[in-house]
Amino acid sequence: MKTSRRKRQTTTQSAQKKTTRNPLAAKKRRPRTSANRKKNYLEFHALEVTQGKKRVYEFAVDGKIVEQFTEVSRIRRNADGHLQGYQRPEASKHIQEIRDYIDTPDAIIPNAPVIGFDKRVTFTPIMDVPKIHPYVQVGILKIPLPNQKSNQPKPGKIVDGQQRLAAIRDATRTAFPISVVAFIADDEREFSTNFIRVNNVKPLKTTLETELITTIKDAGTLPERLAKKHAPSLLVERLALDPRSPLNGLITRETSPKKIITEQSMIEMIANSLSDGLLFDIQSKEALTYEQIEEQMFCLLRDYWRAIEKTFPEAWAIPPKQSRLMHGTGIVSMGFLMEEIAARELGALLESLADHLPDSEDATSYRTGMFCRNLEIIAPACQWTSGSWDFGDDNGGITAWNEIENTPAWKKRLTKHLKRLYKKQRGRTRRVNEFSHPLPFGV
């Protein structure tokens, strides 16, 4: 059947209008399928390995995209003073060295970073893959991606390997696949616990390690080396942060650097007493809870150092170069002097802690006053900021105040001198009552 030339032109023009009416119409009408919808999660083939009651996951991922689902939890304190996070700052020099290596043609990183996931991450076994070993399961690890428009945290925290991952991130390579070991944590505390354990073989910076230990409630879950630091670290934290403490704001820590007293000096002083001194006696009280024991120890240490502050005000809260009282040797030796004083006042001291509120005004006033009276008898012979110490002919003779060094030998020497001086001056008193003082609440 033939059509006229005019009709054919009209039909062609009509078709052209339809196609040019809305050039975006076809795109708008395109159906939404999984191919063109952006996923809000990532999936990886993974191995689930059962280790006792726990499960760990091993998978491969391009190191360049790890930051999409992980973050670094930096150690810090929030507005309320509570410790958060656990990771040290990036070591730029170390990262640069790793990055330079990664950019070489033959670079490999066989040791896997460790990532801790929260419970948003799931593992689905692939059931039709036969299990060769009962402790290994092949499956899919599904990692949700946070909404970029919100402040939703990423599901993963880097527990170990932050320097390696930072180097891969900064490398010029467009991709660098790595193997990753991961676990799914029950709570935030599990991240820091595993961080400490992973770094136990290659120890962390000491101030970071001792501050992180305070986040672990049960010392029994720590390696023996770290378990010994647990109680001293908790007490140092309270002395450093509690506004009732004379040492508040004076102790150098990872989250409060460049203070006056080193944290390790305080830990050493406390550990000595916990070993076989006054704090050991308190710790051995079976009738008390752990919280009650810690409170009694804190009150005792607080009041002793308050008495030191009152007895030696000119040597207090100034740098160790200007005051050997704030020096490591001064801190440790004064700790041993506390033991000498406590040996003579033990009954009253324990009474002030045991049967009454250890933080009551009467108990606190009694302990501080008792320590002050005992410290005052040696105060004239102490040369913390000027002059010279007279150690005696058998203990080194005359020594300038600033020649005292922070060494085991000097700690032993100053401790010996202070204890001998205290015993000598105390022995000169005619009556014990000159230094003892009735308890305000009765013994």
QUIWO-V429048 format. One record per residue. N is the residue number from 0. PSI is psi as a letter, one per 40 degrees, with the letter a starting at -180 (999 if undefined). OMEGA is omega in whole degrees, 0 to 359 (none if undefined). D_FIRST is the distance of its C-alpha to the first C-alpha in whole Angstrom. Layout:
((N/PSI/OMEGA/D_FIRST) (N/PSI/OMEGA/D_FIRST))
//
This chain:
((0/h/183/0) (1/i/175/4) (2/i/181/7) (3/i/180/10) (4/d/181/13) (5/d/181/15) (6/d/179/13) (7/d/179/13) (8/d/180/17) (9/d/179/17) (10/d/180/16) (11/d/180/18) (12/d/179/21) (13/d/179/21) (14/d/180/21) (15/d/178/24) (16/d/180/26) (17/d/183/25) (18/d/183/27) (19/e/184/29) (20/d/180/31) (21/g/184/33) (22/e/181/34) (23/e/184/36) (24/d/182/34) (25/d/182/33) (26/d/180/37) (27/d/184/38) (28/e/182/36) (29/h/183/37) (30/i/178/39) (31/h/179/43) (32/i/179/44) (33/d/182/47) (34/d/183/46) (35/e/177/45) (36/h/182/48) (37/h/181/51) (38/i/175/54) (39/f/178/57) (40/i/174/59) (41/i/178/60) (42/i/180/60) (43/i/168/62) (44/h/184/63) (45/i/172/67) (46/h/173/70) (47/h/183/72) (48/h/180/76) (49/h/178/78) (50/g/184/82) (51/b/179/84) (52/e/184/83) (53/i/176/81) (54/h/174/77) (55/i/185/76) (56/h/179/73) (57/h/180/72) (58/i/178/69) (59/i/182/67) (60/i/173/65) (61/h/183/65) (62/d/180/68) (63/d/184/66) (64/e/182/64) (65/d/182/68) (66/e/177/68) (67/d/184/65) (68/e/178/67) (69/i/174/71) (70/i/180/73) (71/h/181/77) (72/g/183/79) (73/i/177/82) (74/h/184/86) (75/i/173/87) (76/h/181/88) (77/a/184/86) (78/d/179/88) (79/e/179/90) (80/e/181/92) (81/i/181/90) (82/h/177/89) (83/i/178/85) (84/a/183/83) (85/e/187/85) (86/i/174/84) (87/i/178/85) (88/i/176/84) (89/i/176/82) (90/g/189/84) (91/d/180/82) (92/d/180/84) (93/d/179/84) (94/d/180/80) (95/d/180/80) (96/d/180/81) (97/d/181/79) (98/d/179/76) (99/d/179/77) (100/d/181/77) (101/d/182/74) (102/e/174/72) (103/i/185/74) (104/d/187/72) (105/e/185/74) (106/h/171/74) (107/i/173/75) (108/g/185/76) (109/d/181/77) (110/h/190/78) (111/h/169/76) (112/i/179/76) (113/h/181/77) (114/h/174/75) (115/h/180/76) (116/i/170/73) (117/a/190/73) (118/e/174/72) (119/d/180/68) (120/h/183/68) (121/i/177/67) (122/h/179/67) (123/h/181/65) (124/i/171/66) (125/h/192/63) (126/d/183/64) (127/e/173/63) (128/h/183/65) (129/i/178/68) (130/h/177/71) (131/d/178/74) (132/i/184/76) (133/e/184/77) (134/e/181/78) (135/h/178/74) (136/h/176/71) (137/h/180/67) (138/a/181/65) (139/h/175/63) (140/h/183/65) (141/h/184/63) (142/h/179/64) (143/i/176/63) (144/h/182/63) (145/i/176/64) (146/h/184/62) (147/e/181/63) (148/e/179/63) (149/i/178/66) (150/f/181/69) (151/h/180/69) (152/i/176/71) (153/i/187/69) (154/e/185/70) (155/i/173/72) (156/h/179/75) (157/h/181/76) (158/d/179/80) (159/h/177/80) (160/e/183/79) (161/d/181/78) (162/d/178/79) (163/d/181/77) (164/d/177/74) (165/d/179/75) (166/d/177/75) (167/d/178/72) (168/d/185/70) (169/e/183/72) (170/i/181/71) (171/e/178/68) (172/i/178/67) (173/d/179/63) (174/i/177/64) (175/g/181/67) (176/i/178/67) (177/i/172/70) (178/i/183/71) (179/i/171/72) (180/h/184/75) (181/i/172/74) (182/i/177/76) (183/h/188/75) (184/i/176/78) (185/d/179/79) (186/i/184/80) (187/d/184/81) (188/d/181/84) (189/d/177/83) (190/d/182/82) (191/d/178/85) (192/d/179/87) (193/d/176/85) (194/d/179/85) (195/d/181/89) (196/d/180/89) (197/d/184/86) (198/e/179/88) (199/d/181/92) (200/d/175/92) (201/g/193/91) (202/i/177/93) (203/i/169/91) (204/h/190/93) (205/d/182/96) (206/d/177/96) (207/d/182/92) (208/d/184/93) (209/d/178/96) (210/d/179/94) (211/d/181/91) (212/d/183/94) (213/e/178/94) (214/e/181/91) (215/h/184/92) (216/d/184/93) (217/h/180/95) (218/d/181/97) (219/e/179/97) (220/e/183/93) (221/i/172/94) (222/i/186/95) (223/d/182/99) (224/d/182/100) (225/d/180/97) (226/d/179/99) (227/d/181/102) (228/e/189/101) (229/d/182/99) (230/d/177/102) (231/d/181/103) (232/d/178/100) (233/d/181/99) (234/d/178/103) (235/d/179/102) (236/d/180/99) (237/d/179/101) (238/d/182/104) (239/d/189/101) (240/d/183/99) (241/h/181/101) (242/e/178/102) (243/e/185/106) (244/h/176/106) (245/e/180/108) (246/e/179/106) (247/h/179/103) (248/e/183/101) (249/e/188/104) (250/h/179/102) (251/h/178/100) (252/i/182/97) (253/d/181/93) (254/e/176/92) (255/g/184/95) (256/i/174/96) (257/f/172/99) (258/a/189/101) (259/d/185/105) (260/h/179/105) (261/i/180/104) (262/d/183/102) (263/d/177/103) (264/d/179/107) (265/d/179/107) (266/d/178/105) (267/d/180/108) (268/d/181/110) (269/d/180/109) (270/d/178/108) (271/d/181/112) (272/d/178/113) (273/d/183/110) (274/d/180/112) (275/f/182/116) (276/a/184/116) (277/d/180/116) (278/d/176/112) (279/d/179/113) (280/d/179/115) (281/d/182/113) (282/d/184/110) (283/e/180/112) (284/h/185/113) (285/d/185/111) (286/e/185/111) (287/i/172/109) (288/i/179/105) (289/d/181/103) (290/d/179/102) (291/d/178/106) (292/d/180/107) (293/d/180/105) (294/d/178/106) (295/d/179/110) (296/d/180/109) (297/d/181/107) (298/d/180/110) (299/d/180/113) (300/d/179/111) (301/d/184/110) (302/d/177/114) (303/d/181/115) (304/d/172/113) (305/d/178/114) (306/d/177/117) (307/d/178/117) (308/d/181/115) (309/d/183/118) (310/d/183/121) (311/g/185/119) (312/d/181/117) (313/e/182/118) (314/e/187/116) (315/i/171/113) (316/f/172/110) (317/i/186/110) (318/i/181/109) (319/d/178/110) (320/d/179/112) (321/e/181/114) (322/h/178/115) (323/e/173/115) (324/d/179/115) (325/e/182/111) (326/i/180/111) (327/d/180/110) (328/d/178/114) (329/d/181/115) (330/d/184/112) (331/d/182/113) (332/d/177/117) (333/d/174/117) (334/d/178/115) (335/d/176/118) (336/d/175/120) (337/d/180/119) (338/d/180/120) (339/d/178/123) (340/d/182/123) (341/d/180/122) (342/d/180/124) (343/e/184/127) (344/e/191/125) (345/d/183/123) (346/d/182/124) (347/d/180/123) (348/d/181/120) (349/d/178/119) (350/d/181/120) (351/d/181/118) (352/d/193/115) (353/d/192/115) (354/e/181/117) (355/i/177/115) (356/h/184/112) (357/e/182/112) (358/e/179/110) (359/i/183/113) (360/d/180/115) (361/d/182/118) (362/d/180/117) (363/d/180/115) (364/d/179/118) (365/d/184/121) (366/d/180/119) (367/d/179/118) (368/d/180/122) (369/d/179/123) (370/d/179/121) (371/d/181/122) (372/d/179/126) (373/d/180/126) (374/d/183/124) (375/d/183/126) (376/e/177/129) (377/e/185/127) (378/d/182/126) (379/d/182/128) (380/e/182/128) (381/h/182/124) (382/g/185/123) (383/d/188/120) (384/e/180/119) (385/i/178/122) (386/a/183/126) (387/i/175/126) (388/i/174/126) (389/g/183/130) (390/e/182/129) (391/i/184/132) (392/d/183/134) (393/e/184/132) (394/f/174/129) (395/e/177/128) (396/a/182/130) (397/h/181/129) (398/h/178/126) (399/i/186/124) (400/d/184/121) (401/e/175/118) (402/e/177/119) (403/h/184/118) (404/i/181/115) (405/g/181/112) (406/i/178/113) (407/d/181/114) (408/d/180/118) (409/d/177/118) (410/d/179/117) (411/d/183/120) (412/d/180/122) (413/d/178/121) (414/d/179/121) (415/d/182/124) (416/d/181/126) (417/d/180/125) (418/d/179/126) (419/d/179/129) (420/d/181/129) (421/d/180/128) (422/d/182/131) (423/d/181/134) (424/d/179/133) (425/d/181/132) (426/d/180/136) (427/e/181/138) (428/i/183/137) (429/d/181/140) (430/i/177/138) (431/d/182/134) (432/e/178/134) (433/d/181/134) (434/d/176/131) (435/i/183/129) (436/h/183/128) (437/i/177/128) (438/h/181/125) (439/e/182/124) (440/e/176/123) (441/i/179/126) (442/999/none/126))
//
